[in-house]
Amino acid sequence: STSYTSTNFAISGNGFFPVASAIDGTTGQIATTAERLVTRAGDFTIDKNGFLVNSKGYALLGLPVGSTATTGTGAGAFNGLQPIKVPAVGTLPGQATTTVTLTGNLSATDASPVTTTTEDTTDADGNVIPGTTTTTPGTTLEGKVTAYDATGTPYSLTVTYTKTAPQTWTAQITGGSGPDGTALTATATGTPVTLTFGADGQLTSPTSAVSFGSVSFTNTATGAAVATLSPSFKFQDDSGKSTLTGFGGASNLSGSTTDGHTPLGYVGVEVGDDGVLYQLFDQGKRVAVASIPVVTFVNDYGLEAVSGTAYRVTAESGDATVNLSNTNGAGKVFGAQLEESTVDLADEFTDMIVTQRGYQAASKLVTTTDAMIETIRDPLTHI
């Protein structure tokens, strides 16, 4: 069922969450006295140390980014899983731009260069007047892209496109400007890069990221260096589809995307379709924290139940197999969801008995107090 807590997880399909019974808050590792178990109870929340712990006190294990944990079958993979810790961050620092993805259309119908040649002529006196050759340049367009320096400060870069032949353009950085209100001088360097489109309007070259040159910014008043930006430019999305085309109709340099950004505020966490836990920041920026694995067994019924809706691996269950979400027959991990049937009946009955006995004790206290009041008040009524 749907949960309003983003760190509540549910598995749709086969498998269990790997958990540890205790985490050493100092080392961030599984406590030496702790046990590795599995559970379907995914009501995890972030504790004071940043670990994901469910209501029974079990800490979620997984494959943190940058760790040596891996998938596979057997004790090696299962015992190699590590506690998932969500970093305590308020702001994601600014990041310099390394790659800009260009999006738009350089029209096949825009004018290409035209060369006109006139023949030699003779004037009235018989003198030969040489012919002339003139070339009308092809269409020139300018596009603006945003790039960031290492502090996350944004700059606007000017990219100039010039049509040199049918379905052929050149592109290079020709200038730029700094943040609004900042008096900077931009100096661009580099050579033009040729962009070639096929008859179908798809880009045929280049097929990978290239440099359009660089632009250096200096303080106009003092001449002091401020920043130098030299991002690579690419023209395909992650699936390989062209983002810059050469179709007919109007040219449209509609935009660009960059891997850089300004400092971004923290929003929360979510689980992606890939079963990865991400931290969310402004502008839709996501930073991977860890993959949440799904552990499967040859014989689930061979697992040994322990308190807190958790299970222990046994010889009868077979070795644990650590899978990525929704792979190899394992279930898919969903965020902001809870499975409704993970209640441990023994624990619930125990809690109910404790509550009932507390109620009975409180009732007896009230009854005794009432009797004492009656005893005190009764003689007073005869005075």
Secondary structure as GFF3:
##gff-version 3
##sequence-region A 1 383
A	DSSP	beta_strand	9	12	.	.	.	ID=ss1
A	DSSP	beta_strand	17	20	.	.	.	ID=ss2
A	DSSP	beta_strand	36	39	.	.	.	ID=ss3
A	DSSP	beta_strand	45	46	.	.	.	ID=ss4
A	DSSP	beta_strand	52	53	.	.	.	ID=ss5
A	DSSP	beta_strand	59	64	.	.	.	ID=ss6
A	DSSP	beta_strand	72	73	.	.	.	ID=ss7
A	DSSP	alpha_helix	75	80	.	.	.	ID=ss8
A	DSSP	beta_strand	82	83	.	.	.	ID=ss9
A	DSSP	beta_strand	91	92	.	.	.	ID=ss10
A	DSSP	beta_strand	99	105	.	.	.	ID=ss11
A	DSSP	beta_strand	114	117	.	.	.	ID=ss12
A	DSSP	beta_strand	121	122	.	.	.	ID=ss13
A	DSSP	beta_strand	128	129	.	.	.	ID=ss14
A	DSSP	beta_strand	133	136	.	.	.	ID=ss15
A	DSSP	beta_strand	140	148	.	.	.	ID=ss16
A	DSSP	beta_strand	154	165	.	.	.	ID=ss17
A	DSSP	beta_strand	168	177	.	.	.	ID=ss18
A	DSSP	beta_strand	184	189	.	.	.	ID=ss19
A	DSSP	beta_strand	193	197	.	.	.	ID=ss20
A	DSSP	beta_strand	203	205	.	.	.	ID=ss21
A	DSSP	beta_strand	210	211	.	.	.	ID=ss22
A	DSSP	beta_strand	214	219	.	.	.	ID=ss23
A	DSSP	beta_strand	225	229	.	.	.	ID=ss24
A	DSSP	beta_strand	232	234	.	.	.	ID=ss25
A	DSSP	beta_strand	244	245	.	.	.	ID=ss26
A	DSSP	beta_strand	252	258	.	.	.	ID=ss27
A	DSSP	beta_strand	264	271	.	.	.	ID=ss28
A	DSSP	beta_strand	276	281	.	.	.	ID=ss29
A	DSSP	three_ten_helix	282	284	.	.	.	ID=ss30
A	DSSP	beta_strand	286	291	.	.	.	ID=ss31
A	DSSP	beta_strand	294	296	.	.	.	ID=ss32
A	DSSP	three_ten_helix	300	302	.	.	.	ID=ss33
A	DSSP	beta_strand	304	306	.	.	.	ID=ss34
A	DSSP	beta_strand	310	312	.	.	.	ID=ss35
A	DSSP	beta_strand	321	323	.	.	.	ID=ss36
A	DSSP	beta_strand	332	335	.	.	.	ID=ss37
A	DSSP	alpha_helix	345	380	.	.	.	ID=ss38
###
